Amino acid sequence: MSKPLTGIRVIELAGIGPAPYAGQLLAEMGAEVIVVNRPGISLPSIDSRGKKSIIVNIKKSAGVNIVLDLCKTADVIIEGFRPGVTERLGLGPKDCHNINPKLIYGRMTGWGQTGPWSNMAGHDINYISITGALHAIGKDKQVPYPPLNLLGDYGGGSMFLIMGILASLIKVSKTGIGEIIDSAIIDGTTSMMGIVHSLHSMGQWTDKRESNLLDGSMPFYRCYETKDKKYMAVGCLEAKFFDIMLNCINLNKEDFGAQHNENLWPMQHKKLEKAFSLKTRKEWSNIFDNQDACVTPVLSYKEAIEHPQNMHRDNLIENSGVVRTGTAPKFSNSDNIIDHEISESGKHSRCILKEIGYSNEYIDELSSRAIVYCRE
């Protein structure tokens, strides 16, 4: 069985953060992803599985020409540099579209290609800080909590870049016209904050932490500590799930009070805190297993591999002591097997150059001039 993106070639200019992760997901869906590494620069091997690697000195014109020759054969190119860098190198959108008008040019930045901050440095925490998302996370009157780099880099960044690429592949198939995708983390994160703005407009959200539907203010949507100092996640928003939750922890509904009576929430918080503190996380997990109460154990990333639902879905796979994540999403009529190999930088230089028409003699010459680096 083939994969959904089998036959699609992606050129990825090596970098860190959301662009390489987008390339990894495209590779997992079947695209041939060729990472153009730079000589002497060692980048993390994370987000690199299933890709091919070539080392090219793109600071020299002959190296730029190699990347342009690759673009002639490609459907997509991804870059994550600051605005203007690829233009100065001679690898900007115009340069690439001149030799391949159908090419999809995916640009991944934090602030975007335009605007007063477009050339400023930044990381995930900085990007989400101006969207309102970081301010909304954490306990009231305490410092906001950085949500790893999942919200900005991968949620607001990688996923929106991939969405743009997939939409553009459909467009190109219909029109034959390429595309330039300006994917900014602040744009994607702001888009995901749409629910907050909508609820605010209806008077159902405030900018005070721990005072809203989904930020831990309500006793039926937060985490509780267990007897063994671990945690259970309670998310019984709907009345029927709320009733099941109370029944499972042996709390009388009449004594506990109405679910949405805000005046009772401080008392209800304390009752639930006390109730969950009486048993271990494992005991509570057994009680709530297969109960429609929306109550689940809070697992560490190490523990997650042993959860039966994750095991059934092949979401985490251990091989020789190394844990790898599985494929997502999963397809019913496609191959879902992942190539977990992380190739040595430059491993495929020669075979890739031969594939696009370079002779062994010319490749040796480029290698002697430090334009390309071959491992074979």
MARRO-628560 format. One record per residue (C-alpha): x, y, z; residue in three letters. Coordinates in steps of 0.1 Angstrom, whole numbers, plus 5000, padded with zeros to 4 digits. Last residue first. Example, Ala and Ser with C-alpha at 12.3 -4.5 7.8 and 13.67 -1.06 7.14 Angstrom:
513749895071SER
512349555078ALA
% end
This chain:
529550745004GLU
529551025029ARG
529551305004CYS
530051675011TYR
529051934986VAL
530552264976ILE
533952194993ALA
535852244960ARG
536951874961SER
533351774967SER
532151974937LEU
534851804916GLU
533851454929ASP
530251534920ILE
531251644885TYR
533151314880GLU
530251104894ASN
527951274869SER
525151504880TYR
521751424865GLY
519151494892ILE
519451134904GLU
523251154905LYS
522951444929LEU
520551254952ILE
522850944951CYS
525951144960ARG
524451344988SER
522451065005HIS
524451025037LYS
525151395040GLY
524051415077SER
523651065090GLU
520150935085SER
517650905113ILE
515850585107GLU
512350555121HIS
510650485088ASP
506950485098ILE
504350225088ILE
500850365082ASN
500550235046ASP
497350375031SER
493650275028ASN
492550325064SER
494750615072PHE
496150705107LYS
496751065117PRO
499151055132ALA
501950795130THR
503650655161GLY
506050815185THR
509450655191ARG
510850525224VAL
514450415225VAL
515450115247GLY
516249895217SER
512849965202ASN
509950115221GLU
506850235202ILE
504450495213LEU
501250575195ASN
500750215184ASP
496950275187ARG
496449975210HIS
499450065231MET
498250425235ASN
494850295246GLN
496450035269PRO
498650295287HIS
502150155289GLU
503850415267ILE
502250695286ALA
504250615317GLU
507450775303LYS
505551085291TYR
504251125326SER
500651025331LEU
497651225345VAL
495050955351PRO
491550995336THR
488151135346VAL
485651205318CYS
482851025337ALA
481850775310ASP
483250485330GLN
485450235312ASN
488150275338ASP
487050525365PHE
487450295395ILE
490650135382ASN
492150475375SER
491150585410TRP
493050295425GLU
496050355403LYS
496050725412ARG
496050635449THR
493050685471LYS
491850925498LEU
493351245483SER
490751225455PHE
487851275480ALA
489551565499LYS
490351755467GLU
486751685455LEU
485251825487LYS
487552125487LYS
486752225451HIS
483052175458GLN
483152425487MET
484952685466PRO
482452605437TRP
479252655457LEU
478753025448ASN
479452945412GLU
476352725410ASN
476952535378HIS
477152175390GLN
474352215416ALA
475052095451GLY
477451845467PHE
474851745493ASP
472151675467GLU
474651485444LYS
475851265472ASN
479551195468LEU
480650835464ASN
483650885442ILE
482150695413CYS
478750845419ASN
480051205417LEU
481851125384MET
478750965370ILE
476751275378ASP
479351505361PHE
479351285330PHE
475551325327LYS
475751705334ALA
478351775307GLU
481651935316LEU
483151625332CYS
486751705327GLY
488651575357VAL
492251485353ALA
493751265381MET
497051335397TYR
500051195416LYS
501051255452LYS
500350895463ASP
497050985479LYS
495851165448THR
496151525437GLU
493251675416TYR
493351815381CYS
490852065366ARG
487452075349TYR
484651975373PHE
485652205401PRO
485652505378MET
488452755377SER
490952525360GLY
491452715327ASP
488652555305LEU
485452735315LEU
486953055329ASN
488153215361SER
491553045367GLU
493453325349ARG
491753665345LYS
491353775309ASP
487553705311THR
485353455292TRP
481653395289GLN
480353745281GLY
479353645246MET
482253845230SER
484553675255HIS
483453325243LEU
484253415207SER
487653565216HIS
488553255236VAL
487353025209ILE
489453215183GLY
492653155203MET
493552875178MET
493753145151SER
496053355173THR
498353055177THR
498453015139GLY
499153385132ASP
501753415160ILE
503553105148ILE
503853255113ALA
503253065080SER
503753285049ASP
503053025022ILE
504253114987ILE
502352924960GLU
502752754926GLY
500352764897ILE
499452454878GLY
495752534883THR
494052214896LYS
496952014908SER
498652334921VAL
495552414942LYS
495452064958ILE
499152084966LEU
498552434980SER
495952305005ALA
498452035016LEU
501252295020ILE
499052545039GLY
497852275063MET
501452165068ILE
502452525077LEU
499452555100PHE
500452235118MET
504052325121SER
503652675136GLY
500552745158GLY
500452395171GLY
504152285168TYR
506152595176ASP
503452775195GLY
501352535215LEU
503652245218LEU
506752435229ASN
506452335265LEU
503252505278PRO
505152795294PRO
503252865327TYR
502153215335PRO
503553355368VAL
501053345396GLN
498153565405LYS
495653315391ASP
497152985382LYS
498452895347GLY
497752955311ILE
495753255298ALA
498753495296HIS
500553245274LEU
497653235249ALA
497153615247GLY
498853625213THR
501853845223ILE
503353585247SER
502753295222ILE
505653425201TYR
507953495230ASN
507553145246ILE
508052975213ASP
511353145205HIS
512353495193GLY
514853705173ALA
513454015156MET
513254045118ASN
509454045115SER
508954265146TRP
507754575127PRO
505554375103GLY
506154135074THR
507453775068GLN
505853645100GLY
506653675137TRP
507653325145GLY
508753205111THR
508052925086MET
508052985049ARG
506652715025GLY
507352764988TYR
505152544967ILE
506752494933LEU
504552504902LYS
506552784886PRO
509752584887ASN
512952754875ILE
511753114879ASN
509652994909HIS
512852914928CYS
514553254923ASP
511253434929LYS
510553244962PRO
514053314976GLY
517053094970LEU
519553354958GLY
521353364992LEU
520153714999ARG
516553604990GLU
516953305013THR
517853535042VAL
515153805036GLY
512753705064PRO
514453505092ARG
515153145083PHE
512652855085GLY
512652715050GLU
510452455033ILE
510452364995ILE
507652174979VAL
506951994946ASP
510451914937ALA
512351824906THR
513352174895LYS
513852254932CYS
516752014933LEU
518452204905ASP
517852524925LEU
519552354955VAL
522552264933ILE
522652614919ASN
522952754954VAL
525852534960GLY
527652654929ALA
526953014940SER
528652954973LYS
526953035006LYS
524752735000ILE
527452495009ASN
525552165004VAL
525251855026ILE
522551615015ILE
520251425038SER
517251195032LYS
514351195056LYS
512550915075GLY
513351045108ARG
514651405111SER
512351565138ASP
515151515163ILE
518651485148SER
519651815163PRO
521652035139LEU
525452015134SER
526752295113ILE
530152235097GLY
528752205062PRO
525052305057ARG
522352055056ASN
519752035027VAL
517151795040VAL
515451585013ILE
511951485022VAL
510351215000GLU
506651245009ALA
504950935023GLY
502751065051MET
505551005076GLU
507751225054ALA
505151505056LEU
505151465093LEU
508951495095GLN
509051795072GLY
506551975095ALA
508751885124TYR
511752035106PRO
509852355100ALA
508552385136PRO
511852405155GLY
515352385141ILE
516852445106GLY
517852255075ALA
516552375042LEU
513852125035GLU
513252014999ILE
510051814995VAL
509251554968ARG
505751424964ILE
505451074948GLY
503850914979THR
501951184998LEU
498950965008PRO
501050655015LYS
501250354992SER
500050005000MET
% end
